[in-house]
Amino acid sequence: MKKIKDLFCAEASSPHETAMLYHGLVGFRIPEYQREYDWSEDNINRLFYDCLGGFNRLKTSKNADVFTFLGTVILVNEDTVDENFKGTSVAIVDGQQRLTTLTLLACALYERLRILEKVIDTLDLRKELRDWLETEVSEQLDELLDCVIGFQRIKGRKTYPYPRIIRSSDYRGSSALVKDYRSPLGKLLWAFAEYSNQEEDEFIPPALGAKVDAHKLGENYQLIRNLVKNINNREWYEDTECEQVLISDLSRAGYRDLLGKLNDVISDAAEQNRALDYFANCSDAHDLIRTLLFAIYFSRCIVLTLVTTEDESAAFDIFDALNTTGEPLTALETLKPRVIKSENEKGNFNGSPSEQAFIRIKENLDDLHKETSQKQSETKELLVSFALYVAGEKISLDLATQRNFLRRGYENAINMNWKDARRFVTAIADLAEFRRFYWTEGGIEELGRFHPGTEAEQAQLYISFIRDMKTKLALPILARYWNPHLKLQGSPEFIEVLKAVTAFLVLRRAASGGTAGIDSDFRRVMASNRGSSRGFGLCAGVEQENKLLTPMELKAALRKLLGSSRQKIKDKQTWVNQVVGNPLYQHSKELVRILLFVAAHQSSPSEAQPGCWKRSRISSHMNNFLTYETWMSELYETVEHIAPESDPGSGWSAKIYKDTVLRQSLGNLVLLPKKENSAIGNDAWQRKKVFYLALTEKTEDKQEERINEAAALGMSFSNYTKKLLKNGECLSLLEPLRNVETWNREVIEARGRNTAELAWDYLWPWLN
């Protein structure tokens, strides 16, 4: 019987250390029973974002949390299945998707670094600087290549390359005559081995085959190459959870430690500092330096747990055991013991404000999410909001990053005073409660507990819109003006801020169409303004409590952001021109809904402009479309085209279909009950108009007459809509369409401009 210690060996290992197993002669083989490489884009993005998170933590920490832990790889030593292979073959029982992805990432980093190293020849460098940089890059290229390609010794000092990882259909040989790479992975890595021995900068992947696995591999490799390129793309970071490492941080200990050849080439400490300062100020070298640093981080600071055994049955038992363990502790669960310890040193955790905060966290988070995975997910989302709320910082969903942020924040607060430490913990509880009631559909239904009367209705409407737009980064801004006792203390200031954020979101998104840069704007509002002119300083503060911006100051900040955006939103005419030229249907249905509601709110059909509205001053109750009930109603649930999205071939103006944007723009869109538009589909305008007339008649007799007229033309209404009409409902939002004789380009443009102008007139005052 074997001894327990001989069953398997487990050790932490970086990608380069993994490639150097058995003196660098290891070859990984994916057994036949393993599925094909099929990691999704989300899997790859998650791995890459986690790595960038650890890379970024180097600027503030030298603890274990700077490493990126990527889980377990289970290996079984096997007799060499390739007769002519001179290395050591190991089968991958678990972790082949992860290991394959890391190998592809090593390929992409090698290629990118090889392209960027050409910049060295263009820099005006002293000899020692050039020698150091060339040495550093050369060594890193070798390490990356080790992760992809191994070299087996054939005879004497003669070597022959082999892909570090292959599938069971591949055959590693010691010469061109006997090697045979048939899998897409084998073909790709062998082509990379040949590329590494040539002069070309760019790697051109070979034809991998027409099967699904070949397509997936090629697609994923291209995705990984693009991610690597984006390491230096500042705009890319705006739409991700990651932060770009600044070259100005190059002299920080964490990054400096990565540069292992600095001491070898430049011995004098002062000269080393001058060298780092030179590259920090040399913008032409920034892309190379940042990519070099990340490549070194990849090789040495990503951590796998390697479990190696010679017994395949033991390997499967280990695999089963590891996959039945529970989810890791959340970042809040690891913070709580620190808080308890600190409170007990001060007096007693029981009964303290910190204990009350954790009770509220349990009520508003743990008790609502019984499944561990759900609790993990919601906790991570909560802490992304909290980092922005309390410190104006952008953090990722990565568990290590979040644990580090909470530990660092709590320790910084407690070093100042107990009041700030307890405020830090209480703020988490406040935000958990805020997210529960202002970000879940069930919670929004209960907002009457925080707002009186009509204010509750407004809060429900505007927060529902923000939620439906998936604009999570607005939450920290709103939470700064909220507290659980709002109903007793009054909530007009909160409603004023909520309307300002809503107006900003509508105006910003309608002008740009997409989301590019809007997350950065919300982060700027929260970011600390100490030592920087970019942040507006709305964050609550960690080490001391920050003064809250007044609603007027917040509005000024939002106006400034609109004016400094790419769209330069400063006046009505500029904004309207941008909105009417946007294919908003393709960008956001919820944005179209709110614009149509706002334009029609307290308005009446225009007699002078068919299809348009004019704002009425007769009664504030006329056409009251800005209600939570209307927003949630099935009556106006879907956004539909008036002129069909695709040219039906007849019955519609040809001018509409010469412009691909026009038919997707605001003027050609209408709101209808779900699936109701299918009743009329691509019918000509005159037939479609009969349908709209039936939906807008106010008397039962007229409705019946129109329904019969539509039926005679072959159009039918859903039972839901018939029931609405029978109960006296009518779709008054469609009323302006009643007096349109011909639906053409001119009507669409006029209606789009009219909608945008009325929306601006209503929303812009919310920011002033």
Summary of the structure (lengths in Angstrom):
residues: 768
radius of gyration: 31.3
end to end distance: 81.0
largest distance: 100.1
contacts: 2484
relative contact order: 0.07
helix: 60%
strand: 9%
